[in-house]
């Protein structure tokens, strides 16, 4: 069944009613559960930036070592996202996502017993193994329930789960660390992730679509599958997806890990107040993912154009941070909220674009491929930014590097978009 046919089935089913119970209404439950599971699974890792001052003090860490904590949680998905994509094309999202989120919870609970920094890195590596299934699995489950007229908005809401979880973690975990110590923060994150796993497994349902004819269910030979995957890598849409995704996710990592430290050291803001600014930035990211994705549903220029707007806005914000105005507490705080809206908000329309550009029956693989490429940036950027800050004693080189990456990606992506049009 082609993507267009599937969308027609969804719309026809709504028009003809399925009025006895209207099973399509359940899509909002699926969306809510997928969003919560996303937030719950990324809860602890999203709060590492806000815990920066506490972790550095308790474990005697450098900024680069703090960045490695984020990288450890994102290392396994380099390969895990591709594996998860294949599993999602073969098995139900209920089990793939549920088991993955459960692994996140158990790893964090075990990590609360870690004797030191090295053991904590190992626990976070296992967290990344489980989290590999949550991102593409939740996206696929939502995409299957919503047609193109609402898919961007739905993806924006669902992807808002990540900054939402990070915002809640940034607000709660520093207080947990002060009252009970850093180990208690892992235990809290583990319980939240296990709750998300149980809710997803209990509430997930497949959409009420008609059965696919047998001749369309037959799997392609292995050689044909490999050729199809190689063709995807050469598509112009794939180039735009890869470049825009890696540059913007690098900015997202930078904002998440350096906001509190920049405000504390450069703008002389207290650690608690700086953490609240990070919460506001992540809350802006929640709004950005929803609003920008909803805009992409209605934009005549397409979803890629909305992503390009986000890249321009990010460049503007990063430039301000490198000027003397970036040392002002008020200006810097406002810029981080701006970067939260656009530097986190891009993900909603971007993921919707990935699902729509995927070949029929290959949505899981396309999501896994795109997100695994993003993982390269997620793994490498935090420690590199931290090392730059350690070596220079300033955050300006880190922001300059992010500016350069975004500017190059913007130029190449915009050119590819013009050629496509």
N, C-alpha and C positions, 0 to 999 in steps of 0.2 A: 504494500500500500504506500503510495507516495505521500509526501508531506502535505501537498495540496488536497489530496483526497481525504486524508485524516482530518484536516481542518474543516472540509465540507461536511464530514460526518458529524463533527462536533456541533457545527452551526445548525445543521438540519435537525439533529437530536433536540437542540434547544428550541427550535421553532415548532417542531411537531409536539414538543412539550415534555415528553417523558414526565407528563404532569402528575402521574400517579406516583408521588414520592419524589419526582425530579432528581434522579441520582446525580446529575451534574452539579447540584448544589454542594455535594460533598467535596468539590474541588477546593472550597475555602477551608475545610478542615485539613485537607492534605497540605495546603499552603501554610496554614498555621503550625501544623506539626513539623513540617520540614524546616520552617524558620526557627522554631524553638530548638530543634535538634542541632541546627547549624550554630546557633548562639551558645548552646550548652557545650558542644564539643570544642568550640574555640574559646571557651570562657577563660581558662587559666592562661593559655598562651597569649591571648589578647591583652591580658593584664600585666604581662611581664614589664612592659614599658613603665607603667605606673609603679611597679615594685622596684624600679631601678635603684633608687637611693637606698632602700632597705636591703636588697640583695647585695649591693656593693659593700655595704657596711657589715652585714652578717657573714659574708663569704670572702671578703677582701678581694673583690673582682675589679678588673679594669673595664673600661667601656667596651673594648673589643670582646672580652670574655662574656659580658652581658649580652652582646649581640650574638655570640655563639649559642646562647641558650635558645634564642629564637630559631637560629639555623638548625640546631639539633632536632627540633620539632618538625622542621620542614625538609629534612634531608631524605627520609624514607619516601615521601611522596614523589620524588624525582622519578622513580620507577613505579612506585605504588599506584600513582594515578593512572598510568597506562594499564596496569593489571586490573585496577578497579573498573576502568572503562570496558575492558573485555568481559569482566564478570557481570557488569550491568547489562550488557547486550545479550547475556545468556541466562541470567537468573533474576529473580524478583528483587527490586530495590529494598523491600522490607528486610530481607535477611542480610544483604550485602551491607546496607547502611547500619542496620541495627547491631550487627556483630562488630563493625568498625567502631561505632560510637561506644559500645561496651568496652572494647579494648582500650579506648582513650581513658575511660573512667577507671578501669582497673590499673592501668599504668600509672596514673596520677596518684591513686591511693597508695600504690607500692612505692612511688617516688617520695612520698612523705617520710619514708623510713631511710632515705638516702643519707649515708654518712658524710657526704661532701660534694664538691662541685662535679667531679668525674661521674659519680653515680647519678647525680641529677641530670647530667647530659644524656646518660644511657636511658633513663626513664623517659625523657622527652623524645628521644629517638623512637621509642616504642609508641609513644603518643602519636607521632607522625605516621606510623604504620597504620594505626586505626583510623586516623583522620583522613587518610587517602580516599576512603570510600564515601565520606560524608558530603564533600563538595560536589563531585559529579553525580552522586546518587540522588541527593536532594534536588539538584537542578533538573535531572531527567524526570523525576517523579512529578515535579511541578509542570514541566514543559508538556508532558503527556496529557495533562488535564486542562490546559488552556490553549485556545487557538491564537492566531497571530494578532487578533484585535486586542487581546488582553495579556499576551504573553510577556511583553516588556514590563508592564506594571507588576505582574505576578513574580517575575524574576527579580525585579527590584525589591519587592517586599521580602522575598525569600533570601536574597543576598544581603539584605539589611541585617540579617541575623548575625553576621560576623562582627560588624562594628557595634551592633546592639549588645552582643555578649561582651565585647571588649570594653564598652562604656560601663556596663554594669560591673565588670571585673575591676576596672580602674577606680570605680567608686567604692567598692566593697573590700577588695583584697588588701589595700594598704592598711585599713583599719584592723583587719584580721591579723596582718603581720605585726602590727604594733601591740595588739592585745595578746596574741597567742604564739607569735613567731612565724617564720617563713614556711615551716613544714605544714602548718595548719592551712596555709593557702593552697597547697597541692591537694590536701584532703578535701577541702571545700570544692575545688575544681573537679575532683574525681566524682564526688557525689552528684554534682550538677550534670556531668556528662552521662553518668549511669541513668539518671532520670530521663534525659533526652533519648537515650537508647531504648529504654522501656516504652516510652510514649510512641516513638516511631514504629516499633514492632507491633504495638497494640492497635494503632490507629491507621496505618498505611493501607490503602486499597488501590487496585488498578482501575483505570477509567473504564466505563461500560461501553467499550468500542466493540463492533462486530468482529467475529473471528476472521483472521487472515486466511485466504484460500491456501490450500496445501501447496500449490505450485509456487506461491510467493514465500512460503515458510522454509523451503529447501535451502540449506546453507550453501554458500558458494564454496568451490574448491579452495584449498589453502593458497595456491598460486594466485588465483583471482582475488582473494582477500588482500594479499600482499600488494598486488598491483593497484587495487583501489586505494590502499593507504598511501602508497607512493604518489598517486595522482593528487590526493588531498594536500600533500606537502608542497606541490607545485602550483596550486591554485592561488591567484592573486588575493582572494579573500583570506586564505590562510596566512599569507605574508602580513596583511594588515592586522590580523588577529594576533600574531606572534609579537610584532614590534610594538603595537600599542599596549598590549597586555604586559610585556616585560618592563617597559618604561614606567607605566603607571603603578604597577605593583611595587616597583622599587621605591617610588615616592611614598606609597602607602607604608612600606616598611620603615622608611626614614622618619615619617611623622610618628609612627607608633613607638619607635624605640628612642628617639631623640627629643621629642617635645618637652618632656619633664626636665631632662638634663639641660637643654638649651635655656629654658625659662629660669631654671635654678641657678645656673652658672653665669649665663650671659646677661639675663635681665634681672638678676637678683630677686627672683620670686621664691617664696617659701615652698618646700617640697609638697606640702599638703595642697596649697593653692595651685601649684603647677599641675598636680595630678587632677584637680578639678577642671583645669583648662583642657587637659587631654580627654576627660570625660565629655566636655562640651564639643570638642573636635570630633570625637567618635559619634556623638549624638547627631552632629551635623552630617556625618557620613551616613547614618541611618536615613535621615531625610533626603540626602542626595541620591542614594540608591533608589529610593522610591520615586522621587520627583523626576529625576533624569530618565529613569526607565519609562515612566508614564509619558514623558515628553517624546521619547523615541517611538512610542506607539503611534503618535500623531504627526511626527516630523516628516515632511515631504522629502527631506534630504536623506532620510534613512538613519539607521542606528549608528553607523560608523561616523556620521557627521557629529552626532552628540558626543561621541568619544573624543573626537578632535577638539571640540569646544572645551572638554575637560582638560586636555593637554595644554591648551593655551592658558587656561585659568591657573593651572598648576605652575606653569612657567612664571606667570606674574607674581604669584605668592612667594615662590622660592627666591625670586629676585629681590623682593622686599626684605626677606630675612638676611640677605647678604649686605644690606646697606646699614648705615648707622641707625635707621628707624627700627631695625630688627632687635636692637638692644632695649627699646622701650617696652616695658611690661604690657601696656595697653595695646600697642601696635602689634607686638609679637603674638599676643594672645588672640587678637582678631585675625591675624594671618593664619594661625593654626586652625582656627574654626573654619576659615575659608578653604584651607587645604583639606580639612576633613570633609567638607561638602563635595568638592570636586576630586580630591585625591583618594577618597574612598567611594564616592558616588558613581564613578565611571563603571564599576563592576556590573551593575544591573543591566544597562543597555549592552554592555560587552558580552555578557553571558547569553543574553537573548539572541544577539547576532551570531554567536557560535552555534547555538542549537538550530537556527534557521539556515545556516550555511552548510550544515552537515548533510551528507548523503542519506537517503532513506535507510533506516535500519542501522545506522552507524553513529547515532547521537551520542551514545555512551563513549565510543572510541574518540570521537571528535572533542568532547568535553575533556576526556582524560588527556588527550594529546596537548590541547591548548593549555590546560592547567599545569601539566608537567613541565612545559616550557617556562611558564611563570615561576615554577618552583626553583629553577636555576637562579633566577634573580632573588627569590625569597631566601634561598640558602646563602648566597654569596654576599648580598648587599649589606645586611646588618653588621657582620663583623668587619667588612671593609669600611663602612661609615664610622664604626667605633674606632677602628685603628687610625683612620685619618684624624679623628678628634683627639686621640691619645698622642699622636706624633706631633701635631701642630698646636695643641692646646686651644683650638678654636673649632667651631662648628661650620664656619664659612666654607672650607674645602669640601665638606660633606654635602652641603646644599649646592655648591657649584657642580659637583659630580652629577647630582640628580638633575640639575638644569641641563647639563650637556646631554645626558641620556635621553631626556624628554625632548629636547630640541631636535636631535638627530632622528628620533622615532617620528616626531611630528612631520618633519620634512619628507621623509620617505613614505609614510602612511598617506599623507595628503596627496602626494604625487601618484601613488597607486590608486587612490580613490578617484582622482581626476581621470586617470586612464580607464578605469572601469566604467565611469560614466560616459 
